[in-house]
Amino acid sequence: MNLKSNKLYLRIIRYVLLILIVISIVYGILRGEVQIVLRNAVNICLDCIGIG
């Protein structure tokens, strides 16, 4: 493989990964995972300062 095709291969991999990441984020949002993560984060923070 020469340098030009190697760069093209890396660029394709980056775009495929970016698309998969965006799809995963949107899927998580649609499933309501945002509320679960936020609730867990609040509980952990409150535990750390001794309120929870």
N, C-alpha and C positions, 0 to 999 in steps of 0.2 A: 504494500500500500504506500502510495506516495503521500506527501504532506497535505496536498489539496483534498484528496479523498478522505484522509484522516480527520481533517477539520470539518468536512461535511458530515461525516459519521457522528462526530461529537455534537455538532449543532442539532442533528436530527434527534439524538438521544436527549439532549436538553429540552427540546420542544415537546417530545413525547412525555418526559417526566413532568414538565410544567402542566401539560394538559391533564395528566393523571392526578396531580396534586389539586388542581382546581376542581376537577370532578369530585374528588374525595371530600373537599371542603364543602361544596354545594350539597352533596349527599348527606353529610353530617348535619348541616344546617336544616335541611328538609326533615330529617328524622328527629329534630328537637334536641340534639346533643349540646347545643349552646347553653341551654338552661341547666342541664345536668353538670356540665363543666363549671359553670359559674357558681352553682350551689355548692359544689365540692370545694371550690376555691375559697368561698366565703367561710365555709365550715373550718377549713384548715387555718385560715387567717385568724378567725375568732379563737380557735384552740391555741394558737401560738401566743396570743396576748392574754389568754386566760379567761376570756368571757364565755366561750362556748363550752 
